């Protein structure tokens, strides 16, 4: 899906998505040269769990890290 970088504020990029909605990304995750006003292609893929991993446990741990704000540190 395509998106449009609406703004980058306090290290967070706001991407308005073509099909509606928005995404918030750490600005450091943007490709070089991307800034407010740039049209981008966004791709989401389901990742398989690591071999031998408990997928439910992995998801619970990811949610806990995100809620704790670990994604805001870079």
N, CA, C and O atoms as a GROMACS GRO file, in nm:
protein
  296
    1UNK      N    1   0.084  -0.117   0.000
    1UNK     CA    2   0.000   0.000   0.000
    1UNK      C    3   0.089   0.124   0.000
    1UNK      O    4   0.201   0.121   0.050
    2UNK      N    5   0.038   0.228  -0.056
    2UNK     CA    6   0.114   0.353  -0.059
    2UNK      C    7   0.074   0.442   0.057
    2UNK      O    8  -0.035   0.430   0.113
    3UNK      N    9   0.165   0.529   0.091
    3UNK     CA   10   0.139   0.624   0.197
    3UNK      C   11   0.210   0.754   0.168
    3UNK      O   12   0.290   0.763   0.074
    4UNK      N   13   0.182   0.852   0.248
    4UNK     CA   14   0.235   0.987   0.231
    4UNK      C   15   0.290   1.029   0.367
    4UNK      O   16   0.219   1.024   0.467
    5UNK      N   17   0.417   1.070   0.371
    5UNK     CA   18   0.475   1.118   0.497
    5UNK      C   19   0.413   1.254   0.526
    5UNK      O   20   0.446   1.353   0.460
    6UNK      N   21   0.324   1.258   0.623
    6UNK     CA   22   0.254   1.381   0.658
    6UNK      C   23   0.345   1.477   0.734
    6UNK      O   24   0.351   1.596   0.704
    7UNK      N   25   0.415   1.422   0.832
    7UNK     CA   26   0.505   1.505   0.913
    7UNK      C   27   0.600   1.416   0.991
    7UNK      O   28   0.576   1.297   1.009
    8UNK      N   29   0.708   1.477   1.036
    8UNK     CA   30   0.804   1.412   1.125
    8UNK      C   31   0.821   1.505   1.244
    8UNK      O   32   0.871   1.616   1.229
    9UNK      N   33   0.779   1.459   1.361
    9UNK     CA   34   0.782   1.540   1.481
    9UNK      C   35   0.840   1.459   1.596
    9UNK      O   36   0.798   1.346   1.621
   10UNK      N   37   0.937   1.517   1.665
   10UNK     CA   38   0.997   1.451   1.782
   10UNK      C   39   1.042   1.309   1.752
   10UNK      O   40   1.025   1.219   1.834
   11UNK      N   41   1.100   1.290   1.634
   11UNK     CA   42   1.152   1.158   1.597
   11UNK      C   43   1.049   1.057   1.552
   11UNK      O   44   1.081   0.940   1.536
   12UNK      N   45   0.924   1.102   1.531
   12UNK     CA   46   0.818   1.011   1.488
   12UNK      C   47   0.762   1.060   1.355
   12UNK      O   48   0.723   1.176   1.341
   13UNK      N   49   0.758   0.970   1.256
   13UNK     CA   50   0.700   1.002   1.126
   13UNK      C   51   0.555   0.956   1.124
   13UNK      O   52   0.524   0.844   1.164
   14UNK      N   53   0.467   1.042   1.078
   14UNK     CA   54   0.326   1.009   1.063
   14UNK      C   55   0.301   0.983   0.915
   14UNK      O   56   0.321   1.071   0.831
   15UNK      N   57   0.258   0.861   0.883
   15UNK     CA   58   0.233   0.821   0.746
   15UNK      C   59   0.082   0.808   0.726
   15UNK      O   60   0.018   0.727   0.793
   16UNK      N   61   0.026   0.886   0.635
   16UNK     CA   62  -0.115   0.874   0.600
   16UNK      C   63  -0.126   0.767   0.492
   16UNK      O   64  -0.061   0.778   0.388
   17UNK      N   65  -0.207   0.665   0.517
   17UNK     CA   66  -0.215   0.551   0.426
   17UNK      C   67  -0.323   0.571   0.321
   17UNK      O   68  -0.430   0.625   0.349
   18UNK      N   69  -0.293   0.526   0.201
   18UNK     CA   70  -0.382   0.544   0.086
   18UNK      C   71  -0.522   0.486   0.111
   18UNK      O   72  -0.621   0.546   0.069
   19UNK      N   73  -0.531   0.373   0.176
   19UNK     CA   74  -0.660   0.311   0.200
   19UNK      C   75  -0.731   0.364   0.323
   19UNK      O   76  -0.837   0.314   0.360
   20UNK      N   77  -0.674   0.463   0.387
   20UNK     CA   78  -0.730   0.518   0.510
   20UNK      C   79  -0.645   0.477   0.629
   20UNK      O   80  -0.579   0.373   0.626
   21UNK      N   81  -0.648   0.557   0.729
   21UNK     CA   82  -0.570   0.528   0.849
   21UNK      C   83  -0.433   0.594   0.844
   21UNK      O   84  -0.399   0.665   0.750
   22UNK      N   85  -0.358   0.567   0.947
   22UNK     CA   86  -0.223   0.623   0.955
   22UNK      C   87  -0.133   0.527   1.029
   22UNK      O   88  -0.180   0.440   1.103
   23UNK      N   89  -0.006   0.544   1.009
   23UNK     CA   90   0.096   0.465   1.078
   23UNK      C   91   0.196   0.561   1.140
   23UNK      O   92   0.223   0.668   1.085
   24UNK      N   93   0.249   0.522   1.252
   24UNK     CA   94   0.351   0.602   1.321
   24UNK      C   95   0.479   0.521   1.322
   24UNK      O   96   0.481   0.408   1.370
   25UNK      N   97   0.585   0.579   1.268
   25UNK     CA   98   0.713   0.509   1.259
   25UNK      C   99   0.823   0.591   1.324
   25UNK      O  100   0.821   0.714   1.321
   26UNK      N  101   0.918   0.521   1.381
   26UNK     CA  102   1.036   0.589   1.432
   26UNK      C  103   1.105   0.651   1.310
   26UNK      O  104   1.128   0.582   1.211
   27UNK      N  105   1.137   0.778   1.316
   27UNK     CA  106   1.194   0.847   1.200
   27UNK      C  107   1.322   0.781   1.151
   27UNK      O  108   1.354   0.788   1.032
   28UNK      N  109   1.397   0.719   1.241
   28UNK     CA  110   1.521   0.652   1.202
   28UNK      C  111   1.495   0.532   1.110
   28UNK      O  112   1.587   0.487   1.041
   29UNK      N  113   1.372   0.482   1.106
   29UNK     CA  114   1.337   0.369   1.020
   29UNK      C  115   1.309   0.411   0.877
   29UNK      O  116   1.296   0.326   0.789
   30UNK      N  117   1.299   0.541   0.852
   30UNK     CA  118   1.271   0.589   0.717
   30UNK      C  119   1.393   0.574   0.628
   30UNK      O  120   1.506   0.592   0.674
   31UNK      N  121   1.373   0.542   0.501
   31UNK     CA  122   1.486   0.537   0.407
   31UNK      C  123   1.550   0.675   0.392
   31UNK      O  124   1.486   0.777   0.416
   32UNK      N  125   1.675   0.677   0.352
   32UNK     CA  126   1.747   0.802   0.330
   32UNK      C  127   1.672   0.890   0.231
   32UNK      O  128   1.623   0.842   0.129
   33UNK      N  129   1.665   1.018   0.260
   33UNK     CA  130   1.604   1.114   0.170
   33UNK      C  131   1.453   1.129   0.185
   33UNK      O  132   1.392   1.212   0.118
   34UNK      N  133   1.392   1.049   0.273
   34UNK     CA  134   1.247   1.057   0.293
   34UNK      C  135   1.218   1.163   0.399
   34UNK      O  136   1.279   1.165   0.506
   35UNK      N  137   1.125   1.252   0.367
   35UNK     CA  138   1.086   1.359   0.459
   35UNK      C  139   0.938   1.388   0.438
   35UNK      O  140   0.873   1.325   0.354
   36UNK      N  141   0.886   1.482   0.513
   36UNK     CA  142   0.746   1.522   0.496
   36UNK      C  143   0.721   1.555   0.349
   36UNK      O  144   0.800   1.625   0.286
   37UNK      N  145   0.611   1.505   0.297
   37UNK     CA  146   0.576   1.530   0.158
   37UNK      C  147   0.614   1.419   0.063
   37UNK      O  148   0.580   1.424  -0.055
   38UNK      N  149   0.685   1.317   0.112
   38UNK     CA  150   0.729   1.206   0.028
   38UNK      C  151   0.623   1.097   0.022
   38UNK      O  152   0.564   1.062   0.125
   39UNK      N  153   0.598   1.043  -0.096
   39UNK     CA  154   0.512   0.927  -0.111
   39UNK      C  155   0.598   0.803  -0.095
   39UNK      O  156   0.707   0.794  -0.152
   40UNK      N  157   0.550   0.706  -0.017
   40UNK     CA  158   0.627   0.585   0.010
   40UNK      C  159   0.541   0.462  -0.014
   40UNK      O  160   0.418   0.469  -0.014
   41UNK      N  161   0.605   0.350  -0.034
   41UNK     CA  162   0.539   0.220  -0.044
   41UNK      C  163   0.557   0.150   0.090
   41UNK      O  164   0.668   0.139   0.141
   42UNK      N  165   0.446   0.102   0.147
   42UNK     CA  166   0.449   0.034   0.276
   42UNK      C  167   0.416  -0.114   0.253
   42UNK      O  168   0.323  -0.146   0.180
   43UNK      N  169   0.493  -0.201   0.316
   43UNK     CA  170   0.470  -0.344   0.300
   43UNK      C  171   0.461  -0.409   0.437
   43UNK      O  172   0.544  -0.385   0.525
   44UNK      N  173   0.360  -0.492   0.455
   44UNK     CA  174   0.345  -0.571   0.576
   44UNK      C  175   0.349  -0.718   0.538
   44UNK      O  176   0.282  -0.761   0.444
   45UNK      N  177   0.428  -0.793   0.613
   45UNK     CA  178   0.436  -0.937   0.589
   45UNK      C  179   0.426  -1.008   0.723
   45UNK      O  180   0.479  -0.960   0.824
   46UNK      N  181   0.359  -1.120   0.723
   46UNK     CA  182   0.354  -1.203   0.844
   46UNK      C  183   0.483  -1.280   0.852
   46UNK      O  184   0.524  -1.345   0.755
   47UNK      N  185   0.549  -1.274   0.966
   47UNK     CA  186   0.673  -1.345   0.986
   47UNK      C  187   0.647  -1.476   1.060
   47UNK      O  188   0.569  -1.479   1.155
   48UNK      N  189   0.710  -1.583   1.016
   48UNK     CA  190   0.694  -1.708   1.089
   48UNK      C  191   0.769  -1.699   1.222
   48UNK      O  192   0.870  -1.629   1.231
   49UNK      N  193   0.722  -1.768   1.324
   49UNK     CA  194   0.794  -1.766   1.451
   49UNK      C  195   0.928  -1.838   1.437
   49UNK      O  196   0.940  -1.927   1.354
   50UNK      N  197   1.026  -1.800   1.517
   50UNK     CA  198   1.154  -1.872   1.512
   50UNK      C  199   1.132  -2.020   1.544
   50UNK      O  200   1.039  -2.056   1.617
   51UNK      N  201   1.218  -2.105   1.491
   51UNK     CA  202   1.206  -2.248   1.513
   51UNK      C  203   1.201  -2.277   1.662
   51UNK      O  204   1.284  -2.230   1.739
   52UNK      N  205   1.103  -2.356   1.702
   52UNK     CA  206   1.090  -2.395   1.842
   52UNK      C  207   1.028  -2.290   1.932
   52UNK      O  208   1.014  -2.311   2.052
   53UNK      N  209   0.990  -2.176   1.876
   53UNK     CA  210   0.935  -2.068   1.958
   53UNK      C  211   0.787  -2.090   1.984
   53UNK      O  212   0.716  -2.151   1.904
   54UNK      N  213   0.742  -2.039   2.096
   54UNK     CA  214   0.600  -2.038   2.129
   54UNK      C  215   0.546  -1.906   2.078
   54UNK      O  216   0.574  -1.801   2.137
   55UNK      N  217   0.468  -1.909   1.968
   55UNK     CA  218   0.423  -1.785   1.904
   55UNK      C  219   0.341  -1.699   1.999
   55UNK      O  220   0.357  -1.577   2.000
   56UNK      N  221   0.254  -1.759   2.077
   56UNK     CA  222   0.172  -1.681   2.171
   56UNK      C  223   0.261  -1.609   2.272
   56UNK      O  224   0.237  -1.493   2.304
   57UNK      N  225   0.364  -1.678   2.322
   57UNK     CA  226   0.455  -1.616   2.418
   57UNK      C  227   0.534  -1.504   2.352
   57UNK      O  228   0.553  -1.398   2.413
   58UNK      N  229   0.578  -1.525   2.228
   58UNK     CA  230   0.653  -1.422   2.156
   58UNK      C  231   0.568  -1.297   2.136
   58UNK      O  232   0.617  -1.185   2.153
   59UNK      N  233   0.442  -1.314   2.099
   59UNK     CA  234   0.352  -1.201   2.079
   59UNK      C  235   0.329  -1.128   2.212
   59UNK      O  236   0.330  -1.005   2.216
   60UNK      N  237   0.307  -1.204   2.320
   60UNK     CA  238   0.286  -1.142   2.451
   60UNK      C  239   0.408  -1.060   2.493
   60UNK      O  240   0.392  -0.951   2.548
   61UNK      N  241   0.528  -1.111   2.468
   61UNK     CA  242   0.650  -1.038   2.504
   61UNK      C  243   0.666  -0.912   2.419
   61UNK      O  244   0.707  -0.808   2.471
   62UNK      N  245   0.634  -0.920   2.291
   62UNK     CA  246   0.642  -0.802   2.204
   62UNK      C  247   0.545  -0.695   2.252
   62UNK      O  248   0.582  -0.578   2.261
   63UNK      N  249   0.422  -0.733   2.282
   63UNK     CA  250   0.322  -0.638   2.330
   63UNK      C  251   0.371  -0.572   2.460
   63UNK      O  252   0.358  -0.451   2.476
   64UNK      N  253   0.427  -0.652   2.550
   64UNK     CA  254   0.476  -0.597   2.677
   64UNK      C  255   0.588  -0.496   2.653
   64UNK      O  256   0.591  -0.390   2.716
   65UNK      N  257   0.681  -0.527   2.560
   65UNK     CA  258   0.790  -0.433   2.529
   65UNK      C  259   0.737  -0.304   2.469
   65UNK      O  260   0.784  -0.196   2.504
   66UNK      N  261   0.640  -0.315   2.379
   66UNK     CA  262   0.583  -0.195   2.317
   66UNK      C  263   0.509  -0.110   2.419
   66UNK      O  264   0.522   0.012   2.420
   67UNK      N  265   0.433  -0.175   2.505
   67UNK     CA  266   0.360  -0.100   2.608
   67UNK      C  267   0.456  -0.033   2.706
   67UNK      O  268   0.424   0.072   2.761
   68UNK      N  269   0.572  -0.093   2.728
   68UNK     CA  270   0.671  -0.036   2.820
   68UNK      C  271   0.747   0.080   2.756
   68UNK      O  272   0.824   0.148   2.823
   69UNK      N  273   0.725   0.102   2.627
   69UNK     CA  274   0.788   0.212   2.557
   69UNK      C  275   0.924   0.182   2.501
   69UNK      O  276   0.995   0.274   2.461
   70UNK      N  277   0.964   0.054   2.496
   70UNK     CA  278   1.097   0.020   2.444
   70UNK      C  279   1.113   0.062   2.298
   70UNK      O  280   1.225   0.088   2.254
   71UNK      N  281   1.004   0.070   2.223
   71UNK     CA  282   1.012   0.109   2.082
   71UNK      C  283   1.050   0.257   2.065
   71UNK      O  284   1.084   0.299   1.955
   72UNK      N  285   1.043   0.333   2.172
   72UNK     CA  286   1.073   0.476   2.164
   72UNK      C  287   1.220   0.507   2.186
   72UNK      O  288   1.263   0.622   2.174
   73UNK      N  289   1.296   0.406   2.217
   73UNK     CA  290   1.439   0.425   2.240
   73UNK      C  291   1.515   0.380   2.116
   73UNK      O  292   1.482   0.277   2.058
   74UNK      N  293   1.613   0.453   2.076
   74UNK     CA  294   1.683   0.413   1.955
   74UNK      C  295   1.816   0.458   1.955
   74UNK      O  296   1.889   0.432   1.859
   0.00000   0.00000   0.00000
